[in-house]
Amino acid sequence: MPLTRSLSVTSLSGLPLWDEEDLPVDDLLLFEVAWEVTNKVGGIYTVIQTKAKITVDEWGENLFMMGPYYEHNFNTQVEQCEPPNPAIKKAMGALNDNGCLVYFGRWLIEGSPYVILFDTGSAAWNLDRWKGDLWDTCGIGLPAHDREANDSLIFGSMVAWFFKELTDELGDSPNVLAHFHEWQVGAGLILCRSRKIPLATIFTTHATLLGRYICAGNVDFYNNLGKFNIDQEAGERQIYHRYCLERAAVHCAHVFTTVSQITAVEANHMLHRKPDVVTPNGLNIKKFSAMHEFQNLHSTNKGRIQEFIRGHFYGHLDFNLEKTLFFFIAGRYEFSNKGVDIFLESLSRLNYLLRVHKNDVTVVVFFIMPAKTNNFNVETLKGQAVRKQLWDTAHTVKDKFGKRLYEALLKGDIPDMNTILDRDDFTIMKRAIYATQRHTLPPVTTHNMLDDTSDPILANVRRIGLFNARIDRVKIVFHPEFLSSTSPLLPMDYEEFVRGCHLGVFPSYYEPWGYTPGECTVMGIPSVTTNLSGFGCFMEEHVSDPTAYGIYIVDRRFRSADDSCNQLTQFMFGFCQQSRRQRIIQRNRTERLSDLLDWRYLGRFYMHARSLALSRAFPDKFKMEPLAPPQTEGFRYPRPGSVPPSPSASVHSTPHHSDEEDDDDDEEPYDEDKEAERDRQNIKAPFTLGATPEGKKTHPGESAN
């Protein structure tokens, strides 16, 4: 059954209307090409998957996604069917007849887009010939030992072959638009352009290949962008051939885009082309019908995390769980790029501040990063078993106590509390108490690490001395595995875990976009990011006072590492000083920013990129004013009405207990519905994306990129 197009990009909570003329999608075919189509190997998978619904709404049956074929992924994620377009069916047949297998179906995600998957294994016998074609075409040679680069060439050659067959069959109408994501599919774009196949092309880099490698080496990357010898850096890291593929694809594309302003600056230096459009990453936002629903989810999932803490810290549970905050960092295990180094140092300083100020708040920090392990830690499993045993013991005694109390009251007697429990009950309880005694500290990691002596996180934990001792106000739990609802330790999915935490901390040095703080935002959880992440730059540009909305932005571009560390420490210490009521208010404000990250708004940037590509590839059919600024306007959320001009006025200078704060009638005035409505109506005048907003100062040495 054909899909209907129902795109309506309207005002989202006061966001500006989209008034650019729609493309004649009935006369166009759009192909999105990415290695991550049906293949979850990185953050681009999230981009492709979440954007599918809004793109299908716009393009309907004329959208096709292209990626590599993997049997397991195809069997579990794709519903196989026949291509509805005869030209596509014939083009696939041409490849299949030559032994290069191509599969077609619907991807079983929201929007159910069509997918075309190419089996690189079936075409591997052509590799040497296609390597020769690539060398003859653009002088790029691929080494035999680089399996990923060779697979990308096989895939790209099959894609170019498919587009050749397709355009020969279609003729002049409908026109074809192909959007390529990342260097792994860049070979297809290069070959299409070198063979003069008539299609409009877009290339998006979500992170430059060389930038990620250089940043991993603890280099002051962003302040020395113009000083790198690019060819030498790529050669020393043995990725020169990959870099050449990426750079050639960038320069061959009709339109080049990146996901953030900070990556645009990087790409201009690394790839020597200024991006035509910045296409920020979004999410599918599902609003709750009532504001308090996501707060209830936070409370429920926080309780599940507290249960894990009771088991993990058994015998050392001398801190109040109601005054315990849960911080976390999650993502790929890139110690420097993800800012884990600065985070650990800041935790050491935070621990010192909490102890010096005799703060009764305890912070438990989770590191959710996959590393090489061989099994669960025995001590960790024992902790959960002890907790369950105590729970069963408590319920056994409670049932006996309740039954005897009930019988005494039926007789009209007030029971003697000294005799209502017999000696056996006290024996059971004492035995349970003895079982909780522990002569070792609670483990820092939940798993047995294969190489714990050289593991960066554990090595730095030893350096700063945070071993979960009783005197420490900051406790560390390193979970070197992605979360799963079937885990015997922490049976929660990632979304449930995030909702139960209080603060996500992502002080990344290299983060072209950063989905983790974005996911926190749409769930109403405050987060820490940096001005070197695409998300942080986006929020600085669109929100007048990000801190008031629970988005703490650490300056890692214009400050030294020590100053950035102190700033992060102050952010976390200030968060620890907030009362429970203040945290609830802040979560409400954070959740309201989710409209900013909705694909219904951010999808317009992709629309503009497509229009621009078509106008450059087919200037006789598609017109776009070359000097006109893109109709992709930003906006700025104002400071919340209940927040005083001075940040210090909304946070107490000394810690206050939650139970005292809840009954305090002198708190700042706050009405969630009124404040939300005021925000929607009081949006500042839009400005062109990329310009410095009025009243916003530029850091010394910062360009207006």
Beta strands, then each sheet from edge to edge (+ up, - down):
strand 1: 28-33
strand 2: 63-68
strand 3: 78-80
strand 4: 102-107
strand 5: 114-118
strand 6: 175-181
strand 7: 200-205
strand 8: 255-258
strand 9: 277-278
strand 10: 324-330
strand 11: 362-368
strand 12: 373-376
strand 13: 447-449
strand 14: 474-479
strand 15: 503-505
strand 16: 527-530
strand 17: 551-554
sheet 1: 3+ 4- 5+ 2+ 1+ 6+ 7+ 8+ 9+
sheet 2: 14+ 11+ 10+ 15+ 16+ 17+
sheet 3: 12+ 13-
end
